[in-house]
Amino acid sequence: DRFKPSFPDEARKDSVDIGIVKKLEDKYGIDVLLKAFGKLRDSRPGERIRLHTVGTGGKEAELKDLSRNLGIDADTTFYGAIPNSEVPGFLAGLDFFVVPSRLDSESFGVAAVEAQACGLPVIASNVGGLPEVVVDGKSGIIVPRDDPEALALAMGRLCADADLRAEMGRAARQNVTDRFDWNRNVDTM
């Protein structure tokens, strides 16, 4: 119930906001996301696109350096850790969510489910359980792991099409209510 759509008024937004909530560790592919965001920015000059990263971890300094080296630091914000109770509010400000994990140990993808519950399309890598929780082409887009180019293309597709984002966002919410509702899962079990 805490994770639900807010659907901001697209006409009032001056940017496309992309986000992730993950530990800043190698397994979650934040470096891949930063490289892809750099490619995206290069391919869409003049457009206001921002990247929002929530989390802390052992790679934080390295990832901030990478952001500076790629020249995307003006449009990339690292927020650090936030309490789980604040995550729905963070997600409400996004247009879509990205989970570029690189290891199959991403067994379920809670962050991807929470983002979808908030009505956000999710771009996720094809590792572990992520392709099971994100319906490719419907509630989001599945991309190959460790592929900044493919990730940049998928992000560009969603940046370019507000109608597609809205359609996938509605499908994402439906995906979660159909497949991951707590009460339904209890009844099924």
Stockholm file with secondary structure:
# STOCKHOLM 1.0

chainA/1-189         DRFKPSFPDEARKDSVDIGIVKKLEDKYGIDVLLKAFGKLRDSRPGERIRLHTVGTGGKEAELKDLSRNLGIDADTTFYGAIPNSEVPGFLAGLDFFVVPSRLDSESFGVAAVEAQACGLPVIASNVGGLPEVVVDGKSGIIVPRDDPEALALAMGRLCADADLRAEMGRAARQNVTDRFDWNRNVDTM
#=GR chainA/1-189 SS CCSCCCCCCGGGCSSEEEEEECCSSGGGTHHHHHHHHHHHHHHSTTCCEEEEEECCCTTHHHHHHHHHHHTCGGGEEEEECCCGGGHHHHHHTCSEEEECCCSTTCCSCHHHHHHHHTTCCEEEESSTTHHHHSCBTTTEEEECTTCHHHHHHHHHHHHHCHHHHHHHHHHHHHHHHHHCCHHHHHHHC
#=GC SS_cons         CCSCCCCCCGGGCSSEEEEEECCSSGGGTHHHHHHHHHHHHHHSTTCCEEEEEECCCTTHHHHHHHHHHHTCGGGEEEEECCCGGGHHHHHHTCSEEEECCCSTTCCSCHHHHHHHHTTCCEEEESSTTHHHHSCBTTTEEEECTTCHHHHHHHHHHHHHCHHHHHHHHHHHHHHHHHHCCHHHHHHHC
//
